[in-house]
């Protein structure tokens, strides 16, 4: 049968309809491609094409969303569900909850962050938080990414700007507390064997005996064992910890803290952090760590001396916390830098310690409050990092801060003081060594001629500009050149003491002589300003000696160039607490108030 004849106009219409249908199908296909609608069936590996509105792909229940502009249109997103276990981290703080995925985007990194959403089973235990484990292609090793957990949908969601392999996990950031526990635990509960030299006196070459007060017998239980030794005019006091707690220690006067020897690495890192913080603040000089030793060196001439200590739980815990946070940050590949060298952070941490006022037996609330305050000190550092580093750092700090009581409350049990006191003080005294004239070249001097007190160097007080005058031992006494210094017993204890004439000036004019009394050390017992005893612009000593325990003097007072000249005698007596002038007599010159 002959088919019906179709007119040209109708044939043209049919062709146009076919073309429109084809174009419509093609357009629909283009729209579908651009919208990311076309993807292969559900399998271990799936892909989708980036469209104008971005791309969405679900593989093995893991949903990947890329927003518009994530990559050029037509780029292929591929997701592969892997059954491989997540890589091990440097700390056993994660709990893997599901299989991971490998993601690629046509060999490029996304221009905008991709959102990853993983289904998980169960809810995180208290104190645990959602995160992703990832292995970047740069070979930097596995690390963590911040994520969030939605209990309503049982999903973990995170965003990433770098594609690699990802596994969902729950992170137990209470591990920070365990890290701190490790630091503290390695140093606490430690006592040291008693050194044979503990508490024993030392004798210097001159015969002076240096004694340490306190009970350091074999049955005693002091917080530390002190040993003293003398060499080349220097006294060394070695302190060996016998306490399970750290002690901040200071010594006076003129003490120098020697570098501490090799100690356990865990203690060394805390000690380094402590020194960075404590030595920049006025309340401490050094830290005596449990199981370690520290040494102070003094000039023998500085005796008597003291060594004082106080339990420093607060600074110790703050430094533990800083190192613990840094350890956690490292898992997120965040480097806080040398935060213990940051002046602002050090000041903030020190203020937190001061405010906490932790004693040897802090409660859980006090420890948690200190931890929270210290964490806030690190926030500016985290913000300064910028970008993804700041996000990860802020995540860690936020989680630790919100759970500070839970994370660090347990530490209070490990810092209980076993000593019954949180302070100690040791006095060192020297007896039996007579004062020599040579000792006075480096002796302390009281304030004279309105110059501040200080210590002589080669017989003169340093630091005074020439135009402002001087303070020095009198090099030559008028009328008796051999006696600007006299030696003898001024205190009645049998030890050799001394009296010295101190000459001084200010404003280009010599002022009255001072007589300074010294005991062994040498130390200043007392002094007399002759200008306070007799009228006159000048007072110069002509004769000085020690008679029956007193300093016998003869001197002259006068105005200007020997105007209104008067001669005097008297004795300086030391009564055990102060020096005073007795038996004052005017032996020549005009009467008082006549010139």
Secondary structure by P-SEA (a helix, b strand, c coil): cccccccaaaaaaaaaaaaaaaaaaaaaaaaaaaacccccccccbbbbbbcccccccccccbbbbbccccccccbbbbbbbbcccccccccccccccbbbbbbbccccccccbbbbbbbbcccccccbbbbbbbbcccccccccccccccccccccccccccccbbbbbbbccaaaaaaaaaaaaacccccccccccccbbbbcccbbbbbbbccccccccccbbbbbbbcccbbbbbbbbcccccccccccccccccccccccaaaaaaaaaaaacccccccccccccccbbbbbbbccccccbbbbbcccaaaaaaaaaaaaaaaaaaaaccccccccccaaaaaaaaaaaaaacccccccaaaaaaaaaaaaaaaaaaaaaaccaaaaaaaaaaaaaaaacccccccccccccccccccbbbbbbbbccccccccccccccccccccccbbbbcccccccccccccccccccccccccccccccccccccccccbbbbbbbcccccccbbbbbbbcccccccccccccccccccbbbbcbbbbcccccccccccccccccccccbbbbbbbccccccccccccccccccccc
